[in-house]
Amino acid sequence: MIRDAFLDTQGIHNFRDYGGWKTRGGGTVRTGLLYRSGHHVEATDTDLSAIAHLGIHTVIDLRGQSERSAHPCRRVEGFDGEVVFYDGETTSSPPHMDIDPDMAASDFARERMLAVYTRMPDNPAMIDMFGRYLNILVEREGASLVHCYAGKDRTGVAATMLLHILGVSEDDQRREFLRTNDSPTFDVLARQSLPGIEARLGRKLDEGAAKDLLGVREEYLDRYLEIASQRHGSFDGYLERAIGVDDALRDALIARFVA
């Protein structure tokens, strides 16, 4: 499959189109409509100029109130679309910013992230935001952008959820999730996150430990899917009963995003 490259950005991490995947019914998820990224706090004027040409009319910001207040995003000049967000907290302190100094960084990262993905299926704020995300995709015209802080965990689950509904294979859902690790803007996230992490640890992190902290692992997504499926018998059951994905919404999403 030929995929478009990540958007060339200087101050935004992990900006990419998550369409283009084949579906089980022989279709293809449309490109040019579904974008994902990290936050836009350090977006440059050049970044915003590139984004302006994408026709994004809806932004789904999965960060909580404290994250948005501490890290206000830059938007395209004259942006008159809708920004959807949760009026409260969507998670505890971001896992990539909260490190126990008594544990090796890579070990802590794995355990902390597994805990995050264990809690996320039951998190009322995220259940609300995932439902709003899926509904607004069929309610509004133009392209959309979904993002959180790093664009890898909450955003990764959101993208997986939609691709699952659209009929993308589980293998390709995982490929999209793990594609974060190939982002050419790792230095942007490191610049935004590592100083605080290293201050808590009291030492510098080598490149390997930094990537353990700031990347994603397949087992994280597996944990989320496992817990969600346990709650309702299957992931589709979870989507239906927890997130509110009924046949009408599923059909509308497929009609809009599968060619």
Summary of the structure (lengths in Angstrom):
residues: 259
radius of gyration: 17.5
end to end distance: 15.4
largest distance: 52.6
contacts: 842
relative contact order: 0.18
helix: 53%
strand: 10%
